[in-house]
Amino acid sequence: MFLINKRTLSLLSGILVIVFSMIPSVSLAAENTIGVIMPGDLPYYQELHRAFMGRLAREGILARRVIVQKPYPETMSLSNTARKLIATDVDVIVAYGAPAALSVVNEQTKIPIVYAAAYEPLMTQIKARNSTGITIKLSISSLLRYLRGLTRISTLGVVYNGNEEDSVLQFREIVKLAGQYGVRVDGVNLTRHQEAKTKLHGLKLDALLLTGSSVAHLAMPAIAELAREQKIPIGSFLLCRDSDAVVTLATNPAEQGEKAAEKVIKILEGVPADKIRVETAHQVELVFNFKEATSMGWKLPMDLVTEATRLIK
């Protein structure tokens, strides 16, 4: 039997204190795997994801691995991606956008779900016992007003995707509101972004409005080319904050990335997802593309410019 005197015991205790003080307070997170669904790999989601990862790093939550999946924004691809992450048995699934969140919820998995940029009117479908996240709420009437402030609109082209639930809801609301202004709506249903030129060809429009559809924003280069040829303005929701749209109404992606990370951290610490409050994004940005407007010969009305949170020059 070994005898340890008080001096040796004190020395050993000091060493243990030093060793344990070097272990991160949430070291268990190093054993976790986070699955992320980023439809279309759009710039908006990229910015959201950078903020998400940055917050995890600042909090010392370094997951063993973060599996980022970038499926094409269609129902089957999103469903297959959700099943792949579930089969991988990740510890939490983070979904960007309402369609991605729904693809996970519909699989009825018990894995905790954290969503971001989820269109608030779809919350009844997204809500589940093992989910939490950040919703967005945007004023469609405001975006229509900003577009009508740029040019007289008799016919408005609205680009949406009939397979993206949030895009369909926005399209329906636009049709309803446009009717109140005596504006006729030509709906352009894009299920693949490569269809944009074909479906827009021959349309006589006074302006274009893109819903929050990921597919629509993948088609932005083709849509912007048509708009320049016809010298008509583009209005956009959500996904192309720095794009060719003359006016964009969008929630700040960095805010949502930060909040999504906060919720993931709580889940990794053992808090059930249904005990974590669902939040609505507060930072809404109104962005006017002054450079694009000037190139088409328009002058932005000062009463609109004063409302802007940012100008692209």
Phi and psi in degrees as GROMACS dihedral restraints (atoms count N, CA, C in turn):
[ dihedral_restraints ]
;  ai    aj    ak    al  type     phi  dphi    fc
    3     4     5     6     1   -93.2    20    10
    4     5     6     7     1   139.1    20    10
    6     7     8     9     1  -104.9    20    10
    7     8     9    10     1   131.1    20    10
    9    10    11    12     1  -112.9    20    10
   10    11    12    13     1   120.8    20    10
   12    13    14    15     1   -79.2    20    10
   13    14    15    16     1   172.4    20    10
   15    16    17    18     1   -63.8    20    10
   16    17    18    19     1   -36.2    20    10
   18    19    20    21     1   -65.9    20    10
   19    20    21    22     1   -42.9    20    10
   21    22    23    24     1   -65.7    20    10
   22    23    24    25     1   -42.3    20    10
   24    25    26    27     1   -60.9    20    10
   25    26    27    28     1   -40.4    20    10
   27    28    29    30     1   -65.1    20    10
   28    29    30    31     1   -39.4    20    10
   30    31    32    33     1   -65.6    20    10
   31    32    33    34     1   -44.0    20    10
   33    34    35    36     1   -63.5    20    10
   34    35    36    37     1   -39.4    20    10
   36    37    38    39     1   -63.3    20    10
   37    38    39    40     1   -40.5    20    10
   39    40    41    42     1   -63.3    20    10
   40    41    42    43     1   -40.2    20    10
   42    43    44    45     1   -64.4    20    10
   43    44    45    46     1   -42.6    20    10
   45    46    47    48     1   -63.4    20    10
   46    47    48    49     1   -38.3    20    10
   48    49    50    51     1   -61.5    20    10
   49    50    51    52     1   -43.1    20    10
   51    52    53    54     1   -64.7    20    10
   52    53    54    55     1   -44.1    20    10
   54    55    56    57     1   -62.3    20    10
   55    56    57    58     1   -48.4    20    10
   57    58    59    60     1   -69.3    20    10
   58    59    60    61     1   -28.4    20    10
   60    61    62    63     1   -69.5    20    10
   61    62    63    64     1   -19.3    20    10
   63    64    65    66     1   -85.2    20    10
   64    65    66    67     1   -11.0    20    10
   66    67    68    69     1   -84.8    20    10
   67    68    69    70     1   127.5    20    10
   69    70    71    72     1   -56.4    20    10
   70    71    72    73     1   146.7    20    10
   72    73    74    75     1   -65.1    20    10
   73    74    75    76     1   -22.7    20    10
   75    76    77    78     1  -119.5    20    10
   76    77    78    79     1    46.6    20    10
   78    79    80    81     1   -60.8    20    10
   79    80    81    82     1   -23.1    20    10
   81    82    83    84     1   -60.9    20    10
   82    83    84    85     1   -25.1    20    10
   84    85    86    87     1   -64.3    20    10
   85    86    87    88     1   -22.8    20    10
   87    88    89    90     1   -65.4    20    10
   88    89    90    91     1   -16.1    20    10
   90    91    92    93     1   -95.9    20    10
   91    92    93    94     1     0.2    20    10
   93    94    95    96     1   -93.6    20    10
   94    95    96    97     1   155.7    20    10
   96    97    98    99     1  -122.3    20    10
   97    98    99   100     1   131.1    20    10
   99   100   101   102     1  -111.7    20    10
  100   101   102   103     1   128.5    20    10
  102   103   104   105     1  -101.9    20    10
  103   104   105   106     1   133.2    20    10
  105   106   107   108     1  -123.8    20    10
  106   107   108   109     1   131.9    20    10
  108   109   110   111     1  -109.3    20    10
  109   110   111   112     1   115.3    20    10
  111   112   113   114     1  -120.9    20    10
  112   113   114   115     1    87.3    20    10
  114   115   116   117     1   -61.0    20    10
  115   116   117   118     1   128.6    20    10
  117   118   119   120     1    74.6    20    10
  118   119   120   121     1    -5.9    20    10
  120   121   122   123     1    51.0    20    10
  121   122   123   124     1    45.9    20    10
  123   124   125   126     1   -78.0    20    10
  124   125   126   127     1   151.0    20    10
  126   127   128   129     1   -53.6    20    10
  127   128   129   130     1   -37.6    20    10
  129   130   131   132     1   -60.7    20    10
  130   131   132   133     1   -46.5    20    10
  132   133   134   135     1   -70.0    20    10
  133   134   135   136     1   -32.0    20    10
  135   136   137   138     1   -61.7    20    10
  136   137   138   139     1   -44.0    20    10
  138   139   140   141     1   -65.9    20    10
  139   140   141   142     1   -40.3    20    10
  141   142   143   144     1   -60.7    20    10
  142   143   144   145     1   -43.9    20    10
  144   145   146   147     1   -68.0    20    10
  145   146   147   148     1   -37.5    20    10
  147   148   149   150     1   -60.4    20    10
  148   149   150   151     1   -43.1    20    10
  150   151   152   153     1   -65.6    20    10
  151   152   153   154     1   -38.7    20    10
  153   154   155   156     1   -60.5    20    10
  154   155   156   157     1   -50.7    20    10
  156   157   158   159     1   -67.4    20    10
  157   158   159   160     1   -37.4    20    10
  159   160   161   162     1   -62.5    20    10
  160   161   162   163     1   -40.3    20    10
  162   163   164   165     1   -67.3    20    10
  163   164   165   166     1   -40.8    20    10
  165   166   167   168     1   -59.8    20    10
  166   167   168   169     1   -43.1    20    10
  168   169   170   171     1   -64.6    20    10
  169   170   171   172     1   -42.3    20    10
  171   172   173   174     1   -64.2    20    10
  172   173   174   175     1   -31.1    20    10
  174   175   176   177     1   -86.6    20    10
  175   176   177   178     1     0.6    20    10
  177   178   179   180     1    76.4    20    10
  178   179   180   181     1    17.0    20    10
  180   181   182   183     1   -93.4    20    10
  181   182   183   184     1    92.1    20    10
  183   184   185   186     1  -105.5    20    10
  184   185   186   187     1    96.1    20    10
  186   187   188   189     1   -65.0    20    10
  187   188   189   190     1   151.4    20    10
  189   190   191   192     1   -55.8    20    10
  190   191   192   193     1   -38.9    20    10
  192   193   194   195     1  -160.3    20    10
  193   194   195   196     1   147.1    20    10
  195   196   197   198     1  -115.6    20    10
  196   197   198   199     1   115.1    20    10
  198   199   200   201     1   -93.7    20    10
  199   200   201   202     1   109.2    20    10
  201   202   203   204     1  -101.4    20    10
  202   203   204   205     1   119.4    20    10
  204   205   206   207     1  -108.0    20    10
  205   206   207   208     1   135.5    20    10
  207   208   209   210     1  -123.6    20    10
  208   209   210   211     1    67.9    20    10
  210   211   212   213     1   -71.9    20    10
  211   212   213   214     1   156.7    20    10
  213   214   215   216     1   -64.9    20    10
  214   215   216   217     1   139.9    20    10
  216   217   218   219     1   -74.3    20    10
  217   218   219   220     1    69.1    20    10
  219   220   221   222     1  -133.4    20    10
  220   221   222   223     1   157.9    20    10
  222   223   224   225     1   -55.6    20    10
  223   224   225   226     1   -49.3    20    10
  225   226   227   228     1   -65.5    20    10
  226   227   228   229     1   -42.9    20    10
  228   229   230   231     1   -64.2    20    10
  229   230   231   232     1   -41.2    20    10
  231   232   233   234     1   -65.9    20    10
  232   233   234   235     1   -42.2    20    10
  234   235   236   237     1   -63.5    20    10
  235   236   237   238     1   -44.2    20    10
  237   238   239   240     1   -62.4    20    10
  238   239   240   241     1   -37.7    20    10
  240   241   242   243     1   -66.1    20    10
  241   242   243   244     1   -43.7    20    10
  243   244   245   246     1   -60.2    20    10
  244   245   246   247     1   -43.2    20    10
  246   247   248   249     1   -65.2    20    10
  247   248   249   250     1   -37.0    20    10
  249   250   251   252     1   -63.4    20    10
  250   251   252   253     1   -43.7    20    10
  252   253   254   255     1   -68.3    20    10
  253   254   255   256     1   -37.3    20    10
  255   256   257   258     1   -64.5    20    10
  256   257   258   259     1   -42.9    20    10
  258   259   260   261     1   -65.2    20    10
  259   260   261   262     1   -29.9    20    10
  261   262   263   264     1   -72.8    20    10
  262   263   264   265     1   -14.9    20    10
  264   265   266   267     1    62.3    20    10
  265   266   267   268     1    49.0    20    10
  267   268   269   270     1   -67.6    20    10
  268   269   270   271     1   162.8    20    10
  270   271   272   273     1   -85.4    20    10
  271   272   273   274     1   -25.1    20    10
  273   274   275   276     1  -155.9    20    10
  274   275   276   277     1   144.8    20    10
  276   277   278   279     1  -113.3    20    10
  277   278   279   280     1   127.4    20    10
  279   280   281   282     1  -107.7    20    10
  280   281   282   283     1   124.6    20    10
  282   283   284   285     1  -119.7    20    10
  283   284   285   286     1   127.9    20    10
  285   286   287   288     1   -97.7    20    10
  286   287   288   289     1   117.4    20    10
  288   289   290   291     1    95.4    20    10
  289   290   291   292     1   150.7    20    10
  291   292   293   294     1   -62.1    20    10
  292   293   294   295     1   -43.5    20    10
  294   295   296   297     1   -59.9    20    10
  295   296   297   298     1   -39.3    20    10
  297   298   299   300     1   -66.0    20    10
  298   299   300   301     1   -42.3    20    10
  300   301   302   303     1   -62.5    20    10
  301   302   303   304     1   -42.7    20    10
  303   304   305   306     1   -64.4    20    10
  304   305   306   307     1   -34.9    20    10
  306   307   308   309     1   -62.5    20    10
  307   308   309   310     1   -32.5    20    10
  309   310   311   312     1   -80.0    20    10
  310   311   312   313     1   -46.3    20    10
  312   313   314   315     1   -58.7    20    10
  313   314   315   316     1   -38.9    20    10
  315   316   317   318     1   -66.9    20    10
  316   317   318   319     1   -18.3    20    10
  318   319   320   321     1   -80.8    20    10
  319   320   321   322     1    -7.7    20    10
  321   322   323   324     1    54.4    20    10
  322   323   324   325     1    41.1    20    10
  324   325   326   327     1   -78.7    20    10
  325   326   327   328     1   156.9    20    10
  327   328   329   330     1   -93.1    20    10
  328   329   330   331     1    -4.2    20    10
  330   331   332   333     1   -67.4    20    10
  331   332   333   334     1   134.3    20    10
  333   334   335   336     1   -59.5    20    10
  334   335   336   337     1   141.4    20    10
  336   337   338   339     1  -120.5    20    10
  337   338   339   340     1   131.5    20    10
  339   340   341   342     1  -121.3    20    10
  340   341   342   343     1   121.3    20    10
  342   343   344   345     1  -111.7    20    10
  343   344   345   346     1   156.0    20    10
  345   346   347   348     1  -139.2    20    10
  346   347   348   349     1   154.4    20    10
  348   349   350   351     1    57.2    20    10
  349   350   351   352     1    37.7    20    10
  351   352   353   354     1   -93.0    20    10
  352   353   354   355     1   125.1    20    10
  354   355   356   357     1   -64.5    20    10
  355   356   357   358     1   121.8    20    10
  357   358   359   360     1   -57.4    20    10
  358   359   360   361     1   -38.1    20    10
  360   361   362   363     1   -61.0    20    10
  361   362   363   364     1   -13.5    20    10
  363   364   365   366     1   -94.8    20    10
  364   365   366   367     1     8.4    20    10
  366   367   368   369     1   -60.7    20    10
  367   368   369   370     1   -31.9    20    10
  369   370   371   372     1   -64.3    20    10
  370   371   372   373     1   -28.2    20    10
  372   373   374   375     1   -85.6    20    10
  373   374   375   376     1   -33.3    20    10
  375   376   377   378     1   -80.2    20    10
  376   377   378   379     1   -32.2    20    10
  378   379   380   381     1   -59.6    20    10
  379   380   381   382     1   129.5    20    10
  381   382   383   384     1  -147.0    20    10
  382   383   384   385     1   162.6    20    10
  384   385   386   387     1   -62.8    20    10
  385   386   387   388     1   -28.2    20    10
  387   388   389   390     1  -106.9    20    10
  388   389   390   391     1    26.8    20    10
  390   391   392   393     1  -127.8    20    10
  391   392   393   394     1   154.0    20    10
  393   394   395   396     1  -157.9    20    10
  394   395   396   397     1   169.1    20    10
  396   397   398   399     1   165.0    20    10
  397   398   399   400     1  -156.8    20    10
  399   400   401   402     1  -124.4    20    10
  400   401   402   403     1   127.9    20    10
  402   403   404   405     1  -103.6    20    10
  403   404   405   406     1   163.1    20    10
  405   406   407   408     1  -123.6    20    10
  406   407   408   409     1   146.5    20    10
  408   409   410   411     1  -137.6    20    10
  409   410   411   412     1   117.0    20    10
  411   412   413   414     1  -122.0    20    10
  412   413   414   415     1   149.8    20    10
  414   415   416   417     1   -91.0    20    10
  415   416   417   418     1   103.6    20    10
  417   418   419   420     1   -66.1    20    10
  418   419   420   421     1   -37.9    20    10
  420   421   422   423     1   -62.3    20    10
  421   422   423   424     1   -34.7    20    10
  423   424   425   426     1   -66.6    20    10
  424   425   426   427     1   -44.0    20    10
  426   427   428   429     1   -64.0    20    10
  427   428   429   430     1   -39.2    20    10
  429   430   431   432     1   -62.7    20    10
  430   431   432   433     1   -39.7    20    10
  432   433   434   435     1   -64.2    20    10
  433   434   435   436     1   -41.3    20    10
  435   436   437   438     1   -64.9    20    10
  436   437   438   439     1   -40.6    20    10
  438   439   440   441     1   -64.4    20    10
  439   440   441   442     1   -43.6    20    10
  441   442   443   444     1   -67.5    20    10
  442   443   444   445     1   -21.7    20    10
  444   445   446   447     1   -75.3    20    10
  445   446   447   448     1   -16.4    20    10
  447   448   449   450     1   -90.6    20    10
  448   449   450   451     1   -35.6    20    10
  450   451   452   453     1  -158.6    20    10
  451   452   453   454     1   158.8    20    10
  453   454   455   456     1   -74.8    20    10
  454   455   456   457     1   128.7    20    10
  456   457   458   459     1  -119.4    20    10
  457   458   459   460     1   117.8    20    10
  459   460   461   462     1  -102.2    20    10
  460   461   462   463     1   -38.5    20    10
  462   463   464   465     1  -127.1    20    10
  463   464   465   466     1   123.9    20    10
  465   466   467   468     1  -112.7    20    10
  466   467   468   469     1   125.2    20    10
  468   469   470   471     1   -88.1    20    10
  469   470   471   472     1   127.5    20    10
  471   472   473   474     1  -118.1    20    10
  472   473   474   475     1   118.0    20    10
  474   475   476   477     1   -94.0    20    10
  475   476   477   478     1   123.4    20    10
  477   478   479   480     1  -144.4    20    10
  478   479   480   481     1   175.4    20    10
  480   481   482   483     1  -127.6    20    10
  481   482   483   484     1   118.2    20    10
  483   484   485   486     1   -65.1    20    10
  484   485   486   487     1   -10.4    20    10
  486   487   488   489     1   -99.7    20    10
  487   488   489   490     1    -3.4    20    10
  489   490   491   492     1  -107.3    20    10
  490   491   492   493     1   113.3    20    10
  492   493   494   495     1   -57.6    20    10
  493   494   495   496     1   -40.8    20    10
  495   496   497   498     1   -68.5    20    10
  496   497   498   499     1   -37.8    20    10
  498   499   500   501     1   -63.2    20    10
  499   500   501   502     1   -40.5    20    10
  501   502   503   504     1   -63.9    20    10
  502   503   504   505     1   -43.7    20    10
  504   505   506   507     1   -62.3    20    10
  505   506   507   508     1   -42.2    20    10
  507   508   509   510     1   -64.4    20    10
  508   509   510   511     1   -41.6    20    10
  510   511   512   513     1   -59.8    20    10
  511   512   513   514     1   -45.8    20    10
  513   514   515   516     1   -61.7    20    10
  514   515   516   517     1   -40.0    20    10
  516   517   518   519     1   -69.9    20    10
  517   518   519   520     1   -36.9    20    10
  519   520   521   522     1   -62.2    20    10
  520   521   522   523     1   -44.9    20    10
  522   523   524   525     1   -58.0    20    10
  523   524   525   526     1   -44.2    20    10
  525   526   527   528     1   -64.2    20    10
  526   527   528   529     1   -45.8    20    10
  528   529   530   531     1   -71.0    20    10
  529   530   531   532     1   -39.5    20    10
  531   532   533   534     1   -61.0    20    10
  532   533   534   535     1   -36.7    20    10
  534   535   536   537     1   -60.2    20    10
  535   536   537   538     1   -32.8    20    10
  537   538   539   540     1   -67.8    20    10
  538   539   540   541     1   -24.6    20    10
  540   541   542   543     1   -95.8    20    10
  541   542   543   544     1     2.2    20    10
  543   544   545   546     1    73.5    20    10
  544   545   546   547     1    24.7    20    10
  546   547   548   549     1   -99.7    20    10
  547   548   549   550     1   129.1    20    10
  549   550   551   552     1   -85.7    20    10
  550   551   552   553     1   139.1    20    10
  552   553   554   555     1  -109.5    20    10
  553   554   555   556     1   128.6    20    10
  555   556   557   558     1  -103.6    20    10
  556   557   558   559     1   109.0    20    10
  558   559   560   561     1   -80.4    20    10
  559   560   561   562     1   134.0    20    10
  561   562   563   564     1  -117.5    20    10
  562   563   564   565     1   102.1    20    10
  564   565   566   567     1   -89.8    20    10
  565   566   567   568     1   105.9    20    10
  567   568   569   570     1  -101.7    20    10
  568   569   570   571     1   116.7    20    10
  570   571   572   573     1   -96.7    20    10
  571   572   573   574     1   -19.3    20    10
  573   574   575   576     1  -135.5    20    10
  574   575   576   577     1   137.3    20    10
  576   577   578   579     1   -66.6    20    10
  577   578   579   580     1   -22.3    20    10
  579   580   581   582     1   -68.3    20    10
  580   581   582   583     1   -13.3    20    10
  582   583   584   585     1   -82.5    20    10
  583   584   585   586     1    -5.7    20    10
  585   586   587   588     1   -57.0    20    10
  586   587   588   589     1   -50.9    20    10
  588   589   590   591     1   -61.6    20    10
  589   590   591   592     1   -42.5    20    10
  591   592   593   594     1   -64.6    20    10
  592   593   594   595     1   -45.1    20    10
  594   595   596   597     1   -76.4    20    10
  595   596   597   598     1   -23.8    20    10
  597   598   599   600     1   -90.0    20    10
  598   599   600   601     1   -16.3    20    10
  600   601   602   603     1   -60.7    20    10
  601   602   603   604     1   131.7    20    10
  603   604   605   606     1    85.5    20    10
  604   605   606   607     1    -8.6    20    10
  606   607   608   609     1   -75.4    20    10
  607   608   609   610     1   135.5    20    10
  609   610   611   612     1  -102.8    20    10
  610   611   612   613     1   103.9    20    10
  612   613   614   615     1  -123.3    20    10
  613   614   615   616     1   154.6    20    10
  615   616   617   618     1   -98.9    20    10
  616   617   618   619     1   -19.7    20    10
  618   619   620   621     1  -165.3    20    10
  619   620   621   622     1   162.0    20    10
  621   622   623   624     1  -125.0    20    10
  622   623   624   625     1   142.7    20    10
  624   625   626   627     1  -130.8    20    10
  625   626   627   628     1   127.3    20    10
  627   628   629   630     1  -100.4    20    10
  628   629   630   631     1   125.1    20    10
  630   631   632   633     1   -69.8    20    10
  631   632   633   634     1  -175.9    20    10
  633   634   635   636     1   -78.7    20    10
  634   635   636   637     1    20.7    20    10
  636   637   638   639     1   -68.1    20    10
  637   638   639   640     1   129.8    20    10
  639   640   641   642     1   -63.8    20    10
  640   641   642   643     1   -39.8    20    10
  642   643   644   645     1   -62.3    20    10
  643   644   645   646     1   -42.7    20    10
  645   646   647   648     1   -59.6    20    10
  646   647   648   649     1   -39.0    20    10
  648   649   650   651     1   -80.2    20    10
  649   650   651   652     1   -22.0    20    10
  651   652   653   654     1   -67.3    20    10
  652   653   654   655     1   -26.4    20    10
  654   655   656   657     1   -89.1    20    10
  655   656   657   658     1     4.9    20    10
  657   658   659   660     1   -53.2    20    10
  658   659   660   661     1   -41.7    20    10
  660   661   662   663     1   -56.8    20    10
  661   662   663   664     1   -44.6    20    10
  663   664   665   666     1   -68.8    20    10
  664   665   666   667     1   -38.9    20    10
  666   667   668   669     1   -67.0    20    10
  667   668   669   670     1   -41.3    20    10
  669   670   671   672     1   -65.8    20    10
  670   671   672   673     1   -36.5    20    10
  672   673   674   675     1   -62.4    20    10
  673   674   675   676     1   -44.9    20    10
  675   676   677   678     1   -63.1    20    10
  676   677   678   679     1   -42.6    20    10
  678   679   680   681     1   -62.2    20    10
  679   680   681   682     1   -38.2    20    10
  681   682   683   684     1   -69.1    20    10
  682   683   684   685     1   -38.1    20    10
  684   685   686   687     1   -63.5    20    10
  685   686   687   688     1   -40.4    20    10
  687   688   689   690     1   -94.4    20    10
  688   689   690   691     1    -3.5    20    10
  690   691   692   693     1    53.1    20    10
  691   692   693   694     1    55.2    20    10
  693   694   695   696     1  -122.8    20    10
  694   695   696   697     1   145.9    20    10
  696   697   698   699     1   -80.0    20    10
  697   698   699   700     1   152.9    20    10
  699   700   701   702     1  -112.9    20    10
  700   701   702   703     1   132.4    20    10
  702   703   704   705     1  -111.8    20    10
  703   704   705   706     1   148.2    20    10
  705   706   707   708     1  -144.5    20    10
  706   707   708   709     1   147.4    20    10
  708   709   710   711     1  -105.5    20    10
  709   710   711   712     1   135.3    20    10
  711   712   713   714     1    73.4    20    10
  712   713   714   715     1   -57.8    20    10
  714   715   716   717     1  -103.4    20    10
  715   716   717   718     1     1.7    20    10
  717   718   719   720     1  -135.8    20    10
  718   719   720   721     1    58.5    20    10
  720   721   722   723     1   -57.6    20    10
  721   722   723   724     1   -31.9    20    10
  723   724   725   726     1  -116.2    20    10
  724   725   726   727     1    30.7    20    10
  726   727   728   729     1   -94.4    20    10
  727   728   729   730     1  -161.2    20    10
  729   730   731   732     1   -84.1    20    10
  730   731   732   733     1     1.5    20    10
  732   733   734   735     1   -63.9    20    10
  733   734   735   736     1   140.1    20    10
  735   736   737   738     1   -73.2    20    10
  736   737   738   739     1   -35.8    20    10
  738   739   740   741     1  -136.5    20    10
  739   740   741   742     1   132.4    20    10
  741   742   743   744     1  -130.6    20    10
  742   743   744   745     1   134.7    20    10
  744   745   746   747     1  -115.3    20    10
  745   746   747   748     1   115.0    20    10
  747   748   749   750     1  -148.1    20    10
  748   749   750   751     1   151.9    20    10
  750   751   752   753     1   -83.4    20    10
  751   752   753   754     1   149.4    20    10
  753   754   755   756     1   -67.9    20    10
  754   755   756   757     1   119.1    20    10
  756   757   758   759     1   -68.3    20    10
  757   758   759   760     1   -32.0    20    10
  759   760   761   762     1   -64.6    20    10
  760   761   762   763     1   -38.7    20    10
  762   763   764   765     1   -59.7    20    10
  763   764   765   766     1   -43.1    20    10
  765   766   767   768     1   -69.7    20    10
  766   767   768   769     1   -35.9    20    10
  768   769   770   771     1   -62.5    20    10
  769   770   771   772     1   -41.5    20    10
  771   772   773   774     1   -63.3    20    10
  772   773   774   775     1   -46.6    20    10
  774   775   776   777     1   -68.3    20    10
  775   776   777   778     1   -36.4    20    10
  777   778   779   780     1   -63.2    20    10
  778   779   780   781     1   -40.4    20    10
  780   781   782   783     1   -63.8    20    10
  781   782   783   784     1   -41.1    20    10
  783   784   785   786     1   -57.2    20    10
  784   785   786   787     1   -41.7    20    10
  786   787   788   789     1   -72.1    20    10
  787   788   789   790     1   -37.2    20    10
  789   790   791   792     1   -63.3    20    10
  790   791   792   793     1   -41.7    20    10
  792   793   794   795     1   -59.5    20    10
  793   794   795   796     1   -45.0    20    10
  795   796   797   798     1   -62.3    20    10
  796   797   798   799     1   -40.3    20    10
  798   799   800   801     1   -64.5    20    10
  799   800   801   802     1   -42.8    20    10
  801   802   803   804     1   -65.6    20    10
  802   803   804   805     1   -24.0    20    10
  804   805   806   807     1   -85.1    20    10
  805   806   807   808     1    -3.1    20    10
  807   808   809   810     1   107.9    20    10
  808   809   810   811     1     2.6    20    10
  810   811   812   813     1   -80.0    20    10
  811   812   813   814     1   127.4    20    10
  813   814   815   816     1   -61.2    20    10
  814   815   816   817     1   143.2    20    10
  816   817   818   819     1   -58.4    20    10
  817   818   819   820     1   -37.8    20    10
  819   820   821   822     1   -73.1    20    10
  820   821   822   823     1    -5.9    20    10
  822   823   824   825     1   -96.6    20    10
  823   824   825   826     1    -0.5    20    10
  825   826   827   828     1  -103.6    20    10
  826   827   828   829     1   125.0    20    10
  828   829   830   831     1   -63.7    20    10
  829   830   831   832     1   133.3    20    10
  831   832   833   834     1   -75.5    20    10
  832   833   834   835     1   134.7    20    10
  834   835   836   837     1  -119.2    20    10
  835   836   837   838     1   157.3    20    10
  837   838   839   840     1  -106.8    20    10
  838   839   840   841     1   133.5    20    10
  840   841   842   843     1   -61.8    20    10
  841   842   843   844     1   132.0    20    10
  843   844   845   846     1   -98.1    20    10
  844   845   846   847     1   -30.0    20    10
  846   847   848   849     1   -84.7    20    10
  847   848   849   850     1    94.4    20    10
  849   850   851   852     1  -100.5    20    10
  850   851   852   853     1   130.1    20    10
  852   853   854   855     1  -109.8    20    10
  853   854   855   856     1   136.6    20    10
  855   856   857   858     1  -110.3    20    10
  856   857   858   859     1   111.9    20    10
  858   859   860   861     1  -114.7    20    10
  859   860   861   862     1   124.6    20    10
  861   862   863   864     1  -106.0    20    10
  862   863   864   865     1   131.4    20    10
  864   865   866   867     1   -91.9    20    10
  865   866   867   868     1    89.1    20    10
  867   868   869   870     1   -63.3    20    10
  868   869   870   871     1   -37.0    20    10
  870   871   872   873     1   -62.6    20    10
  871   872   873   874     1   -46.7    20    10
  873   874   875   876     1   -66.7    20    10
  874   875   876   877     1   -41.5    20    10
  876   877   878   879     1   -63.6    20    10
  877   878   879   880     1   -42.9    20    10
  879   880   881   882     1   -64.4    20    10
  880   881   882   883     1   -40.2    20    10
  882   883   884   885     1   -64.0    20    10
  883   884   885   886     1   -23.9    20    10
  885   886   887   888     1   -98.0    20    10
  886   887   888   889     1     3.2    20    10
  888   889   890   891     1    85.2    20    10
  889   890   891   892     1    17.3    20    10
  891   892   893   894     1   -97.8    20    10
  892   893   894   895     1   151.2    20    10
  894   895   896   897     1  -111.3    20    10
  895   896   897   898     1   124.6    20    10
  897   898   899   900     1   -72.0    20    10
  898   899   900   901     1   124.0    20    10
  900   901   902   903     1   -59.2    20    10
  901   902   903   904     1   137.0    20    10
  903   904   905   906     1   -62.1    20    10
  904   905   906   907     1   -32.1    20    10
  906   907   908   909     1   -66.9    20    10
  907   908   909   910     1   -25.5    20    10
  909   910   911   912     1   -81.9    20    10
  910   911   912   913     1   -42.3    20    10
  912   913   914   915     1   -59.1    20    10
  913   914   915   916     1   -38.2    20    10
  915   916   917   918     1   -65.6    20    10
  916   917   918   919     1   -21.0    20    10
  918   919   920   921     1   -84.7    20    10
  919   920   921   922     1   -15.7    20    10
  921   922   923   924     1   -67.5    20    10
  922   923   924   925     1   144.2    20    10
  924   925   926   927     1   -91.8    20    10
  925   926   927   928     1   -18.4    20    10
  927   928   929   930     1  -157.9    20    10
  928   929   930   931     1   144.5    20    10
  930   931   932   933     1  -117.9    20    10
  931   932   933   934     1   134.3    20    10
  933   934   935   936     1   -95.6    20    10
  934   935   936   937     1   115.0    20    10
